[in-house]
């Protein structure tokens, strides 16, 4: 079953966001290389003279910090309490960081946004995709969301071998498989799905092709990409 905003937002409730900057979101399960690709895009933007900031969710604010503390001990919260922390963090992050930057003409690169909440909280089995989209109806859609996808075993190998990390509660194989499956059902005009099982350079090249016309349109100058 494919899911789109139409299943959760009414035309009366959903408002089109307007800002001078460019809101670029990176989505996908852990181990897909989101953070590396975000960093690469930031370097390209810097070389091109575009003003930008890099941020992430959960954020570094009070709600996001609390969430990160619980990544290895999620049993301390009920499913509803955990979801509320994600919602509170997103509202704080938008007000404190994302919207002020966008309104000042800055490119915002965000590692995860509300589609990650949809996929990961949906993977718990306590909420439907429609419920989670509705819970995030306050959040303006990005100009583009880049959904990086790769087989779950490869992602786990990147976490355990490539990063030499112990998987947290969100990074267990069965859970990642459920989140991966939910991501695969999402379809939006602003969501671009990218196969990141290829080389890192190939993935960066595809990302550039998606971002270049948006930069040229928003900033009305020749892109350096």
N, C-alpha and C positions, 0 to 999 in steps of 0.2 A: 504493500500500500504506500503510495506516494503522499507526502504531506507538504502543504504550502500554507502561506499566511492566511489564505482565504478560509481555512478551516478553523482559525482561532480569532481572527480580527474582523470586525464588521467595518464597512466603509465609513460609518459614522464615528467609530472609535479610533481608527487608525489615521494618524496625521503624518503627512510627508515632511520629513526633516529637511531643513535648509541651513547650510553653513558655507563658509568660504573655503574651508580646508577640504581634505580628502580623508575619509574614514576607511581604512583597510584592515580587515580582520583575518587572522590565520586560525583555521579550525582543523580538527582531526584528533584521533586518539593519540595517546602518549607514544613516543618513539617514531613518529612519522617524519621528524625533522623540521617541525614548525619553527622552533626557536632559531635554528641555523638559517633557515630561509628568510625569516624576518630580519635577522642580523644582516644578511647579504643584501636584502632590499634596502635596508637603512644605509648601507655603505654606498649603494648606487645613488640613492636620493641625495646623500651628502655630496657626492662627486658632481651631481647635476645642479647643486645649489638650491635644492628644495628644502624649506624649513620643515622639520619633522620631529616627532617624539616617539619613543618606543615605550609601550606599557603592557600590562598583562592582567589577566583575571585567573584566579582570585588576585585582587590588587594588593598593594602594600599598605592599604588603609586598615583601620581597626577591624572591620569585618573580614577582610581578606586575610589578614594576619592570623585571626582566630581560626579560619578555615584551614590554613596551611598547618597550623599546630595540630589539627585533628586528622590529618591525612593518614596517619598510621593507627588511629584509634577512633574510628567513626562511630563505634558503638556508644560513645558518650552522648550522642544526639539522636533524637528520633528523626525519621526521614523528613517530616515536615519542618522540624527545627533546622536541619541541614539545608533544605531548600530555601528557607527564609533567610539564612545567612548569605546564601548566594545572591538572593534578590536584594537584600540590604546592601551588600557589597557593590552590586552593579549600580544601584541608584547613587551610592556615594561616589563611586568611580566616575560615573557620568558627570555628576555635578562638580566634582573636585578637579578632574583631570581632562576627560575626553571632550566634553562640550566647550569648555573655555578655550581649549587649543583649536578645535575646529572653527569656532567663531572668530578666531584670530588668524585664520588662513593657514593653519599648520596641518601638515599631513600627520595623521595618527596611525601608527602601526600597533595593533593590539593582538597579543598572543592569547587567544580564546575570547569568546563573548557569549551571547545567550544560546547559540546553537550547541555549545559544549554542555551547558546546563540541561538542555533538552535531551542530548544523547546520554550523558552520564547519569542524570537523575532518572531518566527513562529506563536506563539499564538496571536500576534497583528493583524495578517491577512494581513500584508503589504509585507511579504516576503515568498517565498516558501522554503521548506526544502532544495531543491537542490541549491537555491541561497545562502542560509546561509552556507551550507557546502562548497560551492565554495569560499565564502568570507573568510572562515577560512582555506583555503588550505595551508597557510603558517605555520600553527600550527602542530608540530609533534604529531603523535598519541601517547597516553600513553601506557605503558606496559599493563595496565589493567584499565578499568573503571568499577566501581561498581555502577549499577543503582538501587537505592533503590526505591521501589514502595509500595504504600498503597492507600486505598480509599481516595478521596479528603476530605470528611467530617471528617475523622479521622485526617488527616493532619491539617485541620483548627482548630480542637479542641486542638491539641497539641500547635498550635500557640497562640490561644486566652486563653485557660485554662491552659495548661501545662506551657507555657512561659509567660502568662499574658501580651501579646503584642497586640497592635492594628495592624491588617493586613495592609501592605503597598500596593502600586498600583500593585505589582507583586503577591500579596497574596489574591486577591479577588477570590471567588469561581469559577465563570465562567471562569476567566482567568486561574486559576490552572487546571481546567478540560481540557481546550484546550492544555495547556502545557503537562499535563499528557498523553493526547491522542497522542501527537507528540512523546514523549519519547517512547511510546509503539510501534511505527512504526520503531524505529531505530534498526538495526541489524548489528553488526560488530564482527569479531572474538575476539577482545579484550574487548568487552562489555559483562559484566555478570549481568543479571537481578536477583534481590533479593527481595523476598517478606518480607517487613519489618512490616507487620501487626502482626507478631508473637512477642514473647518475645524478649527483647533486647539481652538476652544471646543466644538465638537461631540464631538471625541475626549475632551476632559476631562470632559464631561458623561457620556459612557458609562462612563468609568473610575470616576467618582463612584458611579454606580449599582451597580457591582460591589463597590466597597469599603465603602459605607455599611452594609450588613447585617453584614459581618464585624466592623467597628468596634463596632457596637451589641452584637453577641453577645459579643465578647471583653472589652470594657470596660464592658458593662452600664450604659451611659448613653446619653442621647439624642445622636445624631450631629449635628455641625454641618454636615454635607454637604447 
